[in-house]
Amino acid sequence: MADPNDAPHLSAEEARAGSTPHMTRYILPISLALIVIIFAVMVFR
């Protein structure tokens, strides 16, 4: 059985092997607003 202390230690940047562009902070509110608008149009139509 492998010793857990022998596991490689990686930084957060090395572990995810890429960059985080922070697009979620724009995509989530915009899509939520669009869904609310679409439902409002469907209700009041």
Backbone hydrogen bonds, N-H to C=O, Kabsch-Sander energy under -0.5 kcal/mol:
donor,donor_aa,acceptor,acceptor_aa,energy
6,D,3,D,-1.9
7,A,4,P,-1.2
10,L,8,P,-0.7
15,A,11,S,-2.4
16,R,12,A,-1.8
17,A,13,E,-0.9
18,G,13,E,-0.8
26,Y,23,M,-1.3
27,I,23,M,-2.5
28,L,24,T,-2.2
30,I,26,Y,-1.6
31,S,27,I,-2.6
32,L,28,L,-2.4
33,A,29,P,-2.4
34,L,30,I,-2.3
35,I,31,S,-2.2
36,V,32,L,-2.3
37,I,33,A,-2.4
38,I,34,L,-2.5
39,F,35,I,-2.5
40,A,36,V,-2.3
41,V,37,I,-2.3
42,M,38,I,-2.1
43,V,39,F,-2.3
44,F,40,A,-2.3
